[in-house]
C-alpha cells in the first residue's frame, strides 16, 4: 500500500441482510484483542433504536443514525458524520460502518470517492458482508416488484469478503448450495464460514481488500453521481402515536449504474440468465416496513414468550427481523430478544448481552419488528397483552427525531 494510503483512516463497511449477524460481528470486533481504537457508525431501519443498546460496553464511540437507510437519505449525513470524525483524526485507528439490513452498499462505497475531503482523509479497506446460511436463499430468491432492488443480492455482489454465518443451522448439502449461489453472484469473493460471526479479526481489519479498479472494470460509470441522483426516500413518520411504520417507498436514485458480471446467474430476485446487472437506480420494496414501540411498565416473561413464539410461528416467513430491549417483572437485568424469521433467542445483561439498567434509569422496553405487510395495531395489541399489569397506561409516545443525533452515545 502506498505511504499516502497508510496515513489515511481505514474504513470497514459491514453489511448483510436483516438478522445475519452484523451487530454480533461488530461486538466481536470491538471486544477482540487487537489494540485498535475504532469509531463505529450505526444505522437502523426504523425510528426506535435498538442496536446501540445491543453493542456491548466498550471504549469505542457509537454514532447511531436512525433517519433511514445509509444508501439513501442518510448518505449526506454519513458524509457529515465522517467529516466530524476526520476532525478528530488521531483519537482512533479506524472507522467501522454497520449498515441497515435493507441497504444497498453501492452508495456507501461511492461516498469515499465523490467527497473530496473524505477521499483525501479516508481509505476504504473492505466491504464485509455477513450472510445468514439458513435464510439467505429465501432472500436471494425473493421475487421483487418491477424496479425494486434485491438488497440481499447487492450485498453479496459488492462484498470483498463474505462471512457465511450460522453454518451450524444448516446441513452440509445446504451449505454447499449456499456457497455455490454466492459464487454465481460474486465469483472472486473469499467466503469465510463461521458461527456467531466469530472470525479472526486479522482477517477482517487492515486487509486492503477493496479494489476500486475491479468495480470500475465492471462499471466505468460507477463514480458518476450527477444531479439526477436523488436520495429521496419517503420516510413515513407518524408523530405522537404509540407505534410508527417506516416505509422506504419512493424511488431512490443513486446513479444509473449497472455492475455486469460475466458469469451466468441463477434466479436472483427474478428469473433470468446471462449477465447480471446490479441496479443502483432502484426502489425499496414498500411491502417491507418497520414497526416500533416503546413501553413503560414491566412485561411478564411467560406471556411474552408465548406471544412471540406464536407470532413467529404464524408470520415467520414474512417477519424478517424482530428485536427488543425488555424490562421484565421481577428482574433487575435488561433482557434482550432477537428473532430472525421463526428463530427466537432470549438473553440478558446478566449473560453479557447488552448493557444493564443503570441506577436511576427509567425502565422502558423498546421493540422493533421488520417484515412484509406488518399490521401495527395487531402487533400493538399482542405486545400490550404481555404486560404484567395490563391495566397500566404503558404505551409511551415515541419521540421521532427529525434530526440525526450525531452525539456520542455513552
Secondary structure, DSSP 8 states (H G I E B T S, - for coil): --HHHHTSEEEEEEE-STTSSHHHHHHHHHHSS----EEEEEE-SSSS--HHHHS---SSEEEEE-SS-TTTTTHHHHHHHHHHHHTTTTS-SEEEEE--TT--HHHHHHHHHHSHHHHHHEEEEEEEEEEETTTHHHHHT----TTB--HHHHHHHT-SEEEEE-GGGS-HHHHHHHHHHHHHH-TT-EEEE-STT---GGGTSS-----HHHHHHH-TTTT---TT------B---TTSSEEEEEB-SEEEEEEEEEEESS----SSS---SSEEEEEEEE--TTEEEEEEEEES-B-HHHHHHHHHHHHHHHGGGEEEEEEEEEBTT--SEEEEEEETTEEEEEEGGGTSS----TT---EEEEEEEEES--HHHHHHHHHTTBTTTTS--B------SS---S-B-
